[in-house]
């Protein structure tokens, strides 16, 4: 063999070449909230990513071993009128993304999720040019780098007790717009849903009547259910609440020969938005508007000089505007 052949063989051994060896695929875990069942699960989403990249860059399932090239966690929820996905990537490719789609189905959001994961796991970024063998030998002698810490999934939601104190005004509940005070105790059973029981008292009102006045009072208990419509579970958000009210409406005649007091059962259904603005850990300001529809319209009658009249009769609808503070226990 001549000197030219030996030189060519040595150059071939030391010349850098492009490596097309693929790393171990990343692991994918997908959680779907209530109402998001039409969104892809982990196996279908992984297949969608593999079709986009042309490489086996991801597998469905939790992290199997340290050979995995990363961990992708996708949480999909359905809010009122929209789909939302939170993507968390750990390991060699790390980052966070939040995606939201207002479409009637999950197909558009699913495509966006697959594209986002494909960008995170860009297979061509790993096709690096290795150094000559002599350099690789010296790098190996320096010892391997520290293994990446295995990612841990987010902690599952834990139910939380809540305590609300609020003040505001009641519109058309009595004869005039009157202040009110109330409180509620509830439980957040999920990131999206909460239920509460409470009590409210409306300040006493007075209505002029022939021959005297009628003093009015209203107090009631409430049972409400609220669902998150916009925003984040741990940040500013807009909830929509609906529930039932049951209490006592009182009328007392003043200035008549015979003093009288009447009590009637007051019941209504109501619904409306509630704005929640956190200002400290487990503390938030609240602002709510609830419209109430009485199930029966009551009134009080008086008699003066042989004539009967009805100075007060309930409105067909009432409104409750409140501002308050909430603590989570």
Backbone torsions as a table, in degrees:
resi	resn	phi	psi	omega
1	UNK	NA	131.7	-178.0
2	UNK	-79.2	171.0	179.1
3	UNK	-64.1	-33.3	179.6
4	UNK	-63.6	-40.8	179.9
5	UNK	-67.0	-40.7	179.4
6	UNK	-63.6	-41.1	178.9
7	UNK	-63.6	-41.3	179.2
8	UNK	-64.1	-40.7	179.5
9	UNK	-65.5	-42.5	179.1
10	UNK	-64.5	-40.4	179.3
11	UNK	-64.3	-36.6	179.8
12	UNK	-65.1	-38.7	-178.3
13	UNK	-69.5	-36.3	-173.6
14	UNK	-95.2	-14.0	-176.7
15	UNK	-70.2	131.4	-179.3
16	UNK	-66.7	136.8	178.2
17	UNK	-122.4	156.5	-178.0
18	UNK	-84.2	127.9	-177.2
19	UNK	-95.3	130.5	179.9
20	UNK	-108.7	15.8	178.6
21	UNK	-72.3	132.1	-178.6
22	UNK	-91.5	140.9	175.3
23	UNK	-72.5	171.7	177.4
24	UNK	-61.1	139.8	-177.1
25	UNK	-65.8	151.4	175.4
26	UNK	-72.5	159.6	178.6
27	UNK	-100.2	143.9	-176.9
28	UNK	-124.5	130.2	173.9
29	UNK	-125.1	129.6	-178.9
30	UNK	-122.8	129.6	172.1
31	UNK	-116.6	136.6	-179.7
32	UNK	-120.4	125.3	179.9
33	UNK	-79.3	-179.8	-179.9
34	UNK	-61.1	131.8	179.6
35	UNK	87.7	-3.3	-178.8
36	UNK	-109.3	26.9	-177.3
37	UNK	-67.8	-20.6	179.8
38	UNK	-82.2	-2.7	176.3
39	UNK	-81.5	153.4	-176.2
40	UNK	-67.7	145.6	172.9
41	UNK	-84.5	-176.3	-174.7
42	UNK	-60.5	-48.3	-179.4
43	UNK	-60.5	-43.4	-178.7
44	UNK	-68.3	-38.8	179.3
45	UNK	-68.1	-39.1	177.7
46	UNK	-62.1	-41.4	178.3
47	UNK	-64.2	-37.7	178.2
48	UNK	-63.4	-40.3	178.2
49	UNK	-67.2	-41.8	-179.9
50	UNK	-62.6	-36.4	177.9
51	UNK	-66.6	-35.8	-179.7
52	UNK	-69.5	-42.7	-174.2
53	UNK	-87.1	-26.5	-174.5
54	UNK	78.5	7.8	179.9
55	UNK	-131.6	156.5	175.4
56	UNK	-83.4	71.5	-175.0
57	UNK	-89.1	-8.0	-174.5
58	UNK	-152.7	145.4	176.0
59	UNK	-128.5	149.7	177.4
60	UNK	-77.8	142.5	176.7
61	UNK	121.5	165.7	179.5
62	UNK	-69.1	171.6	180.0
63	UNK	-61.1	123.6	-175.5
64	UNK	-91.9	-35.2	-177.2
65	UNK	-160.7	174.2	178.2
66	UNK	-71.2	-11.9	176.8
67	UNK	-72.4	-14.4	179.5
68	UNK	-62.7	141.7	-178.3
69	UNK	-86.0	8.9	179.3
70	UNK	153.6	-175.5	-175.9
71	UNK	-145.8	126.3	179.6
72	UNK	-116.3	126.0	176.6
73	UNK	-117.2	126.5	-179.6
74	UNK	-122.1	124.6	177.3
75	UNK	-117.0	118.4	-177.3
76	UNK	-113.8	130.9	178.5
77	UNK	-130.8	158.8	177.2
78	UNK	-115.4	111.5	173.1
79	UNK	-93.1	-179.3	179.1
80	UNK	-64.0	108.0	174.6
81	UNK	80.9	7.1	-179.0
82	UNK	-153.4	157.9	172.7
83	UNK	-108.5	144.6	179.5
84	UNK	-137.5	138.6	179.5
85	UNK	-129.6	135.5	173.5
86	UNK	-114.7	123.4	-175.4
87	UNK	-113.9	125.6	178.7
88	UNK	-123.4	123.0	-179.9
89	UNK	-113.8	133.9	-179.0
90	UNK	-125.3	162.6	175.7
91	UNK	94.1	-142.3	-176.9
92	UNK	-62.0	-34.9	177.1
93	UNK	-113.8	106.0	-175.3
94	UNK	-123.2	152.1	179.9
95	UNK	160.2	176.1	-179.5
96	UNK	-137.7	143.4	175.8
97	UNK	-141.9	148.7	173.6
98	UNK	-125.9	127.4	-178.6
99	UNK	-122.9	144.9	179.2
100	UNK	-141.9	141.0	-178.6
101	UNK	-138.3	135.3	-178.3
102	UNK	-96.0	9.1	-177.5
103	UNK	-68.8	165.0	-178.5
104	UNK	-73.9	-16.3	179.0
105	UNK	-133.0	175.9	-175.6
106	UNK	-90.9	-0.2	-172.0
107	UNK	-62.2	-43.6	-179.2
108	UNK	-65.5	-42.3	178.7
109	UNK	-64.9	-38.7	179.3
110	UNK	-60.7	-41.7	177.5
111	UNK	-62.5	-42.6	-179.7
112	UNK	-64.6	-38.8	178.5
113	UNK	-63.2	-45.9	-178.7
114	UNK	-61.4	-42.4	179.2
115	UNK	-64.1	-42.1	-179.8
116	UNK	-62.1	-44.4	178.9
117	UNK	-65.0	-39.2	178.6
118	UNK	-61.6	-37.1	177.6
119	UNK	-68.2	-42.6	176.5
120	UNK	-55.3	-43.9	-171.4
121	UNK	-101.2	28.6	-177.7
122	UNK	-39.8	105.5	-175.5
123	UNK	-66.3	-27.0	-177.2
124	UNK	-73.2	-18.6	177.9
125	UNK	-68.5	-22.0	-178.6
126	UNK	-91.0	-5.3	-177.8
127	UNK	-88.0	68.3	-175.5
128	UNK	-88.3	160.9	179.0
129	UNK	-91.1	114.9	-179.2
130	UNK	-71.4	155.8	176.5
131	UNK	-74.4	167.9	175.6
132	UNK	-57.0	160.9	-173.0
133	UNK	-60.1	-35.1	179.7
134	UNK	-62.7	-40.7	178.0
135	UNK	-66.1	-39.6	178.5
136	UNK	-62.5	-36.3	-179.9
137	UNK	-65.8	-43.8	179.3
138	UNK	-65.7	-37.3	178.6
139	UNK	-65.5	-37.6	179.2
140	UNK	-65.9	-34.4	-179.2
141	UNK	-67.6	-25.6	179.9
142	UNK	-72.9	-13.2	177.5
143	UNK	96.6	155.3	-177.8
144	UNK	-72.3	154.4	176.6
145	UNK	-75.0	164.6	-179.1
146	UNK	-67.3	135.9	179.7
147	UNK	-66.5	148.4	177.9
148	UNK	-67.8	145.7	178.7
149	UNK	-71.4	131.8	179.0
150	UNK	-62.4	127.5	-179.2
151	UNK	-69.5	152.5	177.3
152	UNK	-115.0	133.7	178.7
153	UNK	-62.6	158.6	177.3
154	UNK	-61.6	147.3	179.5
155	UNK	-67.4	141.0	178.7
156	UNK	-65.9	155.9	-178.7
157	UNK	-66.2	136.9	176.5
158	UNK	-112.0	130.4	178.4
159	UNK	-56.0	144.6	-177.5
160	UNK	-130.9	138.6	173.0
161	UNK	-81.6	143.5	178.9
162	UNK	-127.6	149.2	177.3
163	UNK	-131.1	123.6	-178.4
164	UNK	-116.5	137.4	169.5
165	UNK	-126.6	131.1	-173.1
166	UNK	-147.7	154.8	172.5
167	UNK	-133.5	159.9	-178.8
168	UNK	178.8	-151.2	-179.7
169	UNK	-134.8	149.7	176.2
170	UNK	-110.6	125.4	179.2
171	UNK	-101.2	126.7	174.2
172	UNK	62.7	16.3	173.7
173	UNK	-79.8	-37.7	174.6
174	UNK	-117.8	-158.3	-176.7
175	UNK	-70.3	-31.7	-178.4
176	UNK	-131.2	167.9	174.0
177	UNK	-69.5	124.1	-172.9
178	UNK	-131.4	151.2	176.4
179	UNK	-68.2	161.2	177.0
180	UNK	-146.0	158.2	173.9
181	UNK	-134.1	144.8	-179.2
182	UNK	-159.3	169.9	177.6
183	UNK	-149.0	155.6	179.2
184	UNK	-142.4	149.4	169.5
185	UNK	-125.3	134.0	-174.8
186	UNK	-148.4	-172.7	179.1
187	UNK	-142.8	132.1	172.5
188	UNK	-90.2	101.4	-174.2
189	UNK	-79.2	-18.1	179.4
190	UNK	-155.6	172.6	179.3
191	UNK	-59.6	-26.0	-173.1
192	UNK	-105.6	-24.3	-169.1
193	UNK	-119.6	145.4	177.5
194	UNK	-148.6	149.6	177.7
195	UNK	-133.6	148.9	-176.9
196	UNK	-152.0	156.1	172.6
197	UNK	-122.4	140.4	-176.7
198	UNK	-152.7	177.5	177.2
199	UNK	-139.2	145.1	-177.0
200	UNK	-138.9	139.8	174.0
201	UNK	-123.4	129.8	177.1
202	UNK	-96.1	135.8	-179.7
203	UNK	-60.1	148.4	-177.2
204	UNK	-61.3	143.9	179.5
205	UNK	-122.3	165.5	179.7
206	UNK	-139.5	137.9	-179.3
207	UNK	-127.3	127.2	177.9
208	UNK	-66.3	143.3	179.9
209	UNK	-143.4	158.3	176.8
210	UNK	-56.8	121.5	177.6
211	UNK	87.1	-2.2	-178.6
212	UNK	171.2	-152.7	178.5
213	UNK	-134.6	161.4	175.1
214	UNK	-121.3	117.1	175.5
215	UNK	-84.0	133.1	-175.0
216	UNK	-117.1	144.8	176.6
217	UNK	-144.3	149.3	179.6
218	UNK	-145.9	128.4	171.8
219	UNK	-140.0	145.6	-175.0
220	UNK	-156.0	157.6	172.0
221	UNK	-101.7	156.6	-177.7
222	UNK	-136.4	148.6	172.2
223	UNK	-128.4	116.3	-173.2
224	UNK	-124.1	146.0	169.4
225	UNK	-122.6	134.7	-176.1
226	UNK	-127.2	142.0	176.2
227	UNK	-128.4	140.1	-179.1
228	UNK	-71.2	125.1	179.3
229	UNK	-99.4	-40.1	-179.1
230	UNK	-141.3	154.1	175.2
231	UNK	93.7	-172.5	-176.7
232	UNK	-104.6	153.0	-178.1
233	UNK	-62.8	-34.3	-177.1
234	UNK	-106.2	13.3	-179.0
235	UNK	-133.1	-168.4	178.0
236	UNK	-59.3	135.6	-176.9
237	UNK	-152.0	162.1	176.2
238	UNK	-118.0	118.0	177.3
239	UNK	-101.1	159.0	171.4
240	UNK	-120.6	126.8	-173.7
241	UNK	-118.5	150.3	174.9
242	UNK	-148.0	150.7	-178.4
243	UNK	-176.0	-164.7	-174.0
244	UNK	-130.0	141.1	179.3
245	UNK	-119.6	138.8	178.7
246	UNK	-143.9	125.7	-177.9
247	UNK	-163.2	-155.6	-175.0
248	UNK	-128.8	130.6	174.4
249	UNK	-107.0	126.8	-172.8
250	UNK	-120.1	138.5	173.9
251	UNK	-129.5	131.2	-179.0
252	UNK	-127.6	122.7	179.5
253	UNK	-80.9	133.3	178.4
254	UNK	-124.3	135.3	177.1
255	UNK	91.3	10.9	179.7
256	UNK	-105.8	155.8	-179.2
257	UNK	-54.4	-34.3	179.6
258	UNK	-118.0	117.2	178.9
259	UNK	-71.2	132.6	-178.3
260	UNK	-140.2	152.9	175.2
261	UNK	-138.1	133.1	178.7
262	UNK	-123.3	142.0	176.0
263	UNK	-122.3	133.0	175.4
264	UNK	-129.0	150.8	178.3
265	UNK	-75.7	126.5	178.1
266	UNK	-107.8	125.9	179.8
267	UNK	-138.0	146.6	-178.1
268	UNK	-160.2	160.0	170.2
269	UNK	-112.5	150.3	-177.2
270	UNK	-151.1	163.2	178.6
271	UNK	-161.0	158.0	176.9
272	UNK	166.7	174.6	-178.0
273	UNK	-85.2	155.9	175.1
274	UNK	-137.4	125.6	178.6
275	UNK	-97.4	129.2	-179.4
276	UNK	-117.9	123.1	-177.0
277	UNK	-124.9	97.3	178.4
278	UNK	-62.6	139.9	176.4
279	UNK	-127.0	-5.8	177.0
280	UNK	-161.6	164.9	177.3
281	UNK	-55.3	122.9	178.5
282	UNK	62.8	22.8	176.0
283	UNK	-133.4	142.3	-177.7
284	UNK	-154.5	150.2	168.4
285	UNK	-84.8	149.1	178.0
286	UNK	-130.4	146.3	173.8
287	UNK	-139.6	125.0	-173.0
288	UNK	-136.5	147.9	171.4
289	UNK	-128.9	118.8	179.3
290	UNK	-120.0	122.5	171.3
291	UNK	-87.7	136.3	-177.2
292	UNK	-121.6	134.7	177.2
293	UNK	-114.9	106.5	178.4
294	UNK	-60.5	137.1	179.3
295	UNK	-76.2	-20.6	175.2
296	UNK	-146.6	139.6	-177.9
297	UNK	-99.5	116.5	-177.2
298	UNK	-103.7	164.8	176.7
299	UNK	-156.2	169.8	179.1
300	UNK	-124.9	135.2	179.6
301	UNK	-108.0	148.6	174.8
302	UNK	-129.1	159.6	178.2
303	UNK	-128.5	126.1	179.6
304	UNK	-138.4	125.0	-179.6
305	UNK	54.0	40.7	176.3
306	UNK	79.5	1.4	179.5
307	UNK	-109.3	133.0	179.2
308	UNK	-100.7	140.6	177.9
309	UNK	-145.3	163.5	179.6
310	UNK	-121.4	94.4	-177.6
311	UNK	-71.5	-21.0	-178.8
312	UNK	-135.8	132.7	173.6
313	UNK	-142.2	131.5	-175.2
314	UNK	-58.1	146.4	173.1
315	UNK	-74.1	159.7	179.5
316	UNK	-71.9	-20.8	179.9
317	UNK	-149.0	151.6	178.2
318	UNK	-134.8	163.4	179.0
319	UNK	-133.8	144.0	-179.9
320	UNK	-124.7	115.0	178.1
321	UNK	-110.2	122.8	-175.2
322	UNK	-132.3	149.2	170.6
323	UNK	-126.6	134.8	-176.1
324	UNK	-157.7	-171.8	179.1
325	UNK	-129.4	144.4	-177.5
326	UNK	-127.6	137.9	173.6
327	UNK	-122.4	142.4	177.1
328	UNK	-104.9	128.4	-176.7
329	UNK	-95.4	NA	NA
